[in-house]
Amino acid sequence: EVQLQASGGGLVQPGGTLRLSCAASGFTVSGYTISWFRQAPGKQREWVSTIRHGGSATYYADSVKGRFTISRDNAKNTAYLQMNNLKSEDTATYSCARGRPILSAIRNAEIYYDWGQGTQVTVSS
């Protein structure tokens, strides 16, 4: 059974750091594109970052570029989202997803096969 388990969210002050984890089972993370999306209350789901299958190419939304880093540990079959210099506008529920989209479609949530449950990130003083 394919499962993705997101964890690592919490309450952090502006400028703080969190690392989200997306633990995979039933498939190998190296064989799939893993993306993180987020959704804030009253807003549409937003693509955050992607690490592509078959390599280590990474992509970021402009709003997080330079602050967030996506990675994966094949030995642990887990993907991560390191979030530095967090801002209040980063407050959202973050979810990870797996798929094999073409590059032009990585931001399209509809084409991903499976999703983990969300983990809440709250940035507030």
Buried (B, 14 or more C-beta within 10 A) or exposed (E): EEEBBBBBBEEBEEEBEBBBBBBBEEBEBBEBBBBBBBBBEEEEEBBBBBBBBEEEEBBBBEEBEEBBBBBBEEEEBBBBBBBBEBBEEBBBBBBBBBBBBEEEEBBEBEBBBBBBEBBEBBBEE
